[in-house]
Amino acid sequence: MKIPVKTKTGGYDITLERGALMHAGEILNLNRRTVIVTDDGVPEKYAKTVAAQCSPTAHIITLPQGEKSKCVENFIYILKEFTRLGLTRADCAVAVGGGVAGDLTGFACACYMRGIDFYNIPTTVLSQVDSSIGGKTAIDFEGYKNIVGAFYPPKAVIIDPDTLETLPRRQTANGLAESVKMAVTFDRELFELIESGSYEIDKVIYRSLLIKKRVVEQDEHEAGLRKALNFGHTLAHAVESESAGALYHGECVAIGMVPMCSDSVRSRLVPVLKRMGLPTRFDGKTQSLRDAMEHDKKKSGEKITVIYADRIGGFEMRQMDAAEILELAEKAGAI
């Protein structure tokens, strides 16, 4: 099926279909010079499947897997490859992989010649339910996550749930944390479905995409409603920086959600997270977490806009400083 995303700056379609990877050449305009960016944690056959549908044959860039690859050095390396290969504004790049590949490729496309076409083929649960919509591209810098980047929507997105079959259980849970985040704040029925433990991954992906589509269409550049998608993320990004790669993004979001909700929500949320194998506590240095939160992108003056879930399917925005967030986290047992 096609899910159209329409924003003030344009629109793009998300193709959600099992086996869609095999038809990428029919869905995307690959009859031009194409660079495919992937990483060595993604099955090699995925990038090669897309490359075989390009004319002329695409050039594949394979980066080391992991958050550490989302750095200035790899961003420059991709730009150098674009330049060496002689890409023009008529050409394109395709990300095949998780959020790291998507963020790097999208940001490089935004900057190269002030913008070339970018296609996204996310192959993890996390990237399919989260970064596939919204056009957020970024790299980490000076130890802080996503602090340098741009809003640059893809021209099209392909989501093929068949690509998830090679994922280990931990990676699947990592992605589902973002679906839980959206369900808690926007969709009570989706939360109840996940809470029941009897669901199809395709349905969870679809419902998650509909939530993010609705939010992004109303607030593309995170001026208001889109901030709600940051539920749990202020503490999560601090934990992610402090863990230095030991924890995945979704695992950090799981921890970050625990203190930012009412007791009644927490009593249902924590069991769901634990059943998925997600952590709900981080034993780190409080001062380091506080320092990381001081660089939060949502900070204005001394306060940070945080999302507080007062009920399943609803939320409110609050202004808090780092000390107040850490106090809540300690009371909830999250740190």
Phi and psi in degrees as a GROMACS rama.xvg file:
@    title "Ramachandran Plot"
@    xaxis  label "Phi"
@    yaxis  label "Psi"
@TYPE xy
-107.616  133.445  LYS-2
-113.765  107.135  ILE-3
-79.049  135.956  PRO-4
-113.858  119.636  VAL-5
-120.242  121.376  LYS-6
-127.741  173.385  THR-7
-64.4871  -26.5767  LYS-8
-94.2892  5.43696  THR-9
138.178  -161.198  GLY-10
-157.637  166.83  GLY-11
-157.699  159.634  TYR-12
-104.736  142.115  ASP-13
-106.258  120.664  ILE-14
-93.8931  114.646  THR-15
-110.543  107.465  LEU-16
-165.105  134.308  GLU-17
-67.9611  131.902  ARG-18
87.8158  1.71583  GLY-19
-63.7556  -27.5839  ALA-20
-58.0549  -33.2992  LEU-21
-71.6161  -12.5346  MET-22
-120.301  24.4824  HIS-23
-57.5242  -37.0677  ALA-24
-65.2103  -24.8531  GLY-25
-85.0838  -27.6488  GLU-26
-88.1665  -37.615  ILE-27
-108.191  157.434  LEU-28
-88.1099  92.1269  ASN-29
-108.434  13.2814  LEU-30
-86.843  60.1169  ASN-31
-168.532  174.437  ARG-32
-62.7193  128.151  ARG-33
-133.634  134.561  THR-34
-111.21  130.017  VAL-35
-107.216  126.588  ILE-36
-110.318  125.175  VAL-37
-139.827  -172.408  THR-38
-138.092  167.503  ASP-39
-77.2127  2.25183  ASP-40
-92.369  -9.80412  GLY-41
-93.3078  133.844  VAL-42
-50.654  128.554  PRO-43
-56.1797  -31.0907  GLU-44
-64.1971  -24.9891  LYS-45
-66.2394  -50.9178  TYR-46
-64.2609  -38.7486  ALA-47
-67.3408  -33.8988  LYS-48
-63.1234  -42.2667  THR-49
-69.2157  -43.9339  VAL-50
-59.0539  -36.4707  ALA-51
-67.4948  -16.6737  ALA-52
-99.4448  5.14163  GLN-53
-95.3761  150.385  CYS-54
-138.815  113.554  SER-55
-71.6414  174.231  PRO-56
-54.6061  136.8  THR-57
-75.1367  158.288  ALA-58
-97.1081  129.506  HIS-59
-104.028  127.389  ILE-60
-105.97  122.1  ILE-61
-113.932  117.05  THR-62
-100.765  161.307  LEU-63
-64.7784  142.821  PRO-64
-72.9792  159.069  GLN-65
109.378  158.561  GLY-66
-60.3947  -28.4488  GLU-67
-62.968  -19.878  LYS-68
-75.9083  -14.497  SER-69
-85.8559  64.3636  LYS-70
-127.457  170.199  CYS-71
-58.5741  -41.3428  VAL-72
-61.3183  -43.4834  GLU-73
-73.0454  -33.6554  ASN-74
-59.3483  -46.7527  PHE-75
-65.8322  -38.9098  ILE-76
-60.1814  -43.0092  TYR-77
-64.0959  -43.189  ILE-78
-61.3666  -39.217  LEU-79
-63.2219  -39.8249  LYS-80
-67.1776  -40.9236  GLU-81
-56.1637  -44.8796  PHE-82
-68.7107  -44.3624  THR-83
-61.7612  -36.7651  ARG-84
-82.5668  -6.57242  LEU-85
73.4264  32.5392  GLY-86
-63.4063  144.121  LEU-87
-119.199  -179.626  THR-88
-66.1591  -13.7714  ARG-89
-85.3349  -5.75091  ALA-90
-102.048  -175.237  ASP-91
-151.719  169.181  CYS-92
-134.551  149.593  ALA-93
-126.567  127.629  VAL-94
-91.7357  127.886  ALA-95
-125.089  103.067  VAL-96
154.115  -153.569  GLY-97
-89.0269  -159.981  GLY-98
-64.9254  -29.0515  GLY-99
-64.6259  -48.6188  VAL-100
-62.4684  -42.2772  ALA-101
-65.9282  -44.5041  GLY-102
-64.4134  -46.3354  ASP-103
-64.3914  -48.0221  LEU-104
-64.4566  -44.5983  THR-105
-62.9631  -41.7406  GLY-106
-67.9739  -39.9347  PHE-107
-63.3162  -41.1179  ALA-108
-65.71  -35.6656  CYS-109
-64.1892  -34.5321  ALA-110
-92.2731  -31.8499  CYS-111
-70.4272  121.492  TYR-112
52.1561  30.9566  MET-113
61.2269  20.8314  ARG-114
131.045  115.07  GLY-115
-123.204  165.687  ILE-116
-64.3586  137.713  ASP-117
-126.655  125.882  PHE-118
-113.52  145.955  TYR-119
-122.952  126.131  ASN-120
-123.359  84.3428  ILE-121
-72.3237  138.746  PRO-122
-122.172  13.2765  THR-123
-122.878  157.628  THR-124
-59.2305  -43.5212  VAL-125
-58.2238  -49.1511  LEU-126
-72.7108  -28.9784  SER-127
-70.8518  -42.726  GLN-128
-86.2473  -17.4141  VAL-129
-116.97  -74.1356  ASP-130
-77.6078  -5.23324  SER-131
-68.0766  -24.5578  SER-132
-117.652  139.719  ILE-133
117.717  -20.1331  GLY-134
71.3341  18.238  GLY-135
-78.7489  122.144  LYS-136
-127.546  145.837  THR-137
-171.559  167.271  ALA-138
-128.633  159.498  ILE-139
-84.2208  150.876  ASP-140
-150.174  132.579  PHE-141
54.3678  34.917  GLU-142
84.9077  1.31485  GLY-143
-111.757  133.533  TYR-144
-75.3248  131.685  LYS-145
55.6264  32.2127  ASN-146
-84.5062  -15.3416  ILE-147
-124.116  121.39  VAL-148
-177.534  -165.357  GLY-149
-155.475  155.295  ALA-150
-83.728  114.556  PHE-151
-147.077  92.3155  TYR-152
-64.4273  147.807  PRO-153
-71.9439  161.299  PRO-154
-77.4282  -27.5848  LYS-155
-166.758  158.646  ALA-156
-132.414  138.358  VAL-157
-117.45  123.807  ILE-158
-117.647  112.545  ILE-159
-115.138  102.955  ASP-160
-59.2834  -17.9951  PRO-161
-62.1414  -26.9531  ASP-162
-70.5226  -10.8875  THR-163
-83.1975  -11.7756  LEU-164
-65.8058  -21.6194  GLU-165
-91.5623  -0.907729  THR-166
-77.5945  138.826  LEU-167
-70.2097  160.541  PRO-168
-57.089  -38.7032  ARG-169
-62.1296  -39.2357  ARG-170
-69.4995  -36.4849  GLN-171
-63.1442  -46.4482  THR-172
-62.1013  -38.1383  ALA-173
-54.811  -43.9461  ASN-174
-74.3524  -38.5924  GLY-175
-64.2512  -21.538  LEU-176
-57.7518  -36.9211  ALA-177
-70.299  -34.491  GLU-178
-66.8507  -40.0687  SER-179
-60.8052  -43.3238  VAL-180
-55.2905  -47.3565  LYS-181
-71.0318  -35.4459  MET-182
-66.1513  -42.8151  ALA-183
-60.075  -41.0056  VAL-184
-91.263  -22.992  THR-185
-129.436  -22.1979  PHE-186
-142.544  93.1484  ASP-187
-60.5903  -39.5468  ARG-188
-65.8605  -38.0011  GLU-189
-65.6306  -40.871  LEU-190
-61.6891  -43.1431  PHE-191
-64.4433  -35.0946  GLU-192
-63.4314  -47.3843  LEU-193
-65.7064  -39.6635  ILE-194
-61.4865  -33.2256  GLU-195
-69.9252  -23.3364  SER-196
79.8547  -4.06853  GLY-197
-113.398  89.1115  SER-198
-146.905  157.589  TYR-199
-96.9196  136.186  GLU-200
-59.2294  -35.8063  ILE-201
-59.2581  -41.4486  ASP-202
-68.8949  -39.2143  LYS-203
-64.4678  -42.6154  VAL-204
-60.6679  -47.2988  ILE-205
-60.6505  -47.9362  TYR-206
-65.1945  -36.8411  ARG-207
-65.9217  -41.6339  SER-208
-63.1337  -38.5878  LEU-209
-64.0319  -38.0164  LEU-210
-63.693  -51.1819  ILE-211
-67.3255  -36.2966  LYS-212
-58.2332  -47.5389  LYS-213
-62.2238  -41.3168  ARG-214
-68.5096  -47.0178  VAL-215
-65.7045  -37.203  VAL-216
-63.9986  -31.0275  GLU-217
-84.6326  -27.1217  GLN-218
-150.79  79.6769  ASP-219
-66.2352  -37.9787  GLU-220
-105.781  22.5052  HIS-221
60.2309  47.7314  GLU-222
-91.0767  -18.1805  ALA-223
-152.768  -95.9928  GLY-224
-56.7776  -36.4515  LEU-225
-62.1247  -20.7325  ARG-226
-60.0766  -24.5073  LYS-227
-63.3565  -23.282  ALA-228
-72.4221  -5.98452  LEU-229
-92.1506  14.5003  ASN-230
-52.7073  121.279  PHE-231
83.5395  -6.34916  GLY-232
-82.2358  -23.9114  HIS-233
-64.1851  -53.5962  THR-234
-66.9265  -36.3176  LEU-235
-59.4013  -46.2064  ALA-236
-65.5515  -34.4682  HIS-237
-66.8512  -43.3099  ALA-238
-63.4691  -40.0237  VAL-239
-63.1482  -41.341  GLU-240
-65.9611  -42.7974  SER-241
-70.0979  -33.286  GLU-242
-76.1875  -15.4991  SER-243
53.6045  43.0073  ALA-244
94.8416  -8.32533  GLY-245
-69.8969  -28.4562  ALA-246
-115.196  141.727  LEU-247
-76.6872  164.596  TYR-248
-57.8709  -49.392  HIS-249
-62.6955  -33.3342  GLY-250
-64.9825  -38.4327  GLU-251
-68.9985  -36.9409  CYS-252
-63.8474  -39.3672  VAL-253
-57.1455  -47.537  ALA-254
-62.9826  -42.6009  ILE-255
-65.9009  -27.1925  GLY-256
-74.2281  -30.9157  MET-257
-54.0758  -46.6432  VAL-258
-82.0184  -15.1565  PRO-259
-96.194  42.8115  MET-260
-153.915  165.183  CYS-261
-71.8555  165.204  SER-262
-59.0715  -39.0861  ASP-263
-66.8611  -38.6347  SER-264
-68.8845  -44.1405  VAL-265
-60.999  -35.7443  ARG-266
-64.9459  -23.5662  SER-267
-98.4471  -33.1379  ARG-268
-68.9412  -48.3984  LEU-269
-59.0907  -45.6934  VAL-270
-59.7919  -36.4651  PRO-271
-64.0972  -45.8075  VAL-272
-62.8828  -44.0497  LEU-273
-65.5391  -38.7353  LYS-274
-63.4985  -31.3255  ARG-275
-77.6978  -11.331  MET-276
87.7309  18.9613  GLY-277
-92.4218  144.813  LEU-278
-74.7117  152.704  PRO-279
-125.777  7.30043  THR-280
-147.873  145.335  ARG-281
-129.952  124.991  PHE-282
-98.2835  91.1858  ASP-283
-133.751  -176.621  GLY-284
-82.011  120.626  LYS-285
-59.3174  -40.2524  THR-286
-65.7018  -37.7785  GLN-287
-65.739  -39.4334  SER-288
-64.2592  -41.2758  LEU-289
-64.2429  -42.5439  ARG-290
-61.3604  -40.8307  ASP-291
-65.8576  -39.1555  ALA-292
-68.2593  -24.5414  MET-293
-65.6614  -17.5928  GLU-294
-103.847  14.4177  HIS-295
-63.7156  136.343  ASP-296
-65.6123  -21.0266  LYS-297
-89.7477  6.79427  LYS-298
-78.9623  137.805  LYS-299
-134.614  111.641  SER-300
68.4227  -127.432  GLY-301
-94.7677  -7.10412  GLU-302
-106.173  153.041  LYS-303
-119.295  135.318  ILE-304
-77.6541  115.216  THR-305
-117.029  157.747  VAL-306
-105.117  127.405  ILE-307
-118.783  120.702  TYR-308
-88.7495  104.824  ALA-309
-85.9436  -13.9819  ASP-310
-157.91  161.099  ARG-311
-70.7609  123.398  ILE-312
92.5195  9.80159  GLY-313
-151.846  166.751  GLY-314
-160.453  169.548  PHE-315
-140.177  152.522  GLU-316
-94.639  134.699  MET-317
-128.57  154.043  ARG-318
-104.189  118.385  GLN-319
-137.623  154.597  MET-320
-98.3563  172.859  ASP-321
-59.2417  -39.1677  ALA-322
-62.6541  -41.1052  ALA-323
-66.3889  -38.9776  GLU-324
-64.8064  -43.6868  ILE-325
-65.7067  -34.4549  LEU-326
-63.694  -44.3457  GLU-327
-61.7067  -41.9347  LEU-328
-63.0522  -39.405  ALA-329
-67.405  -41.7796  GLU-330
-64.3899  -35.0443  LYS-331
-83.5346  -5.64897  ALA-332
77.4268  20.0185  GLY-333
-83.2499  -21.2473  ALA-334
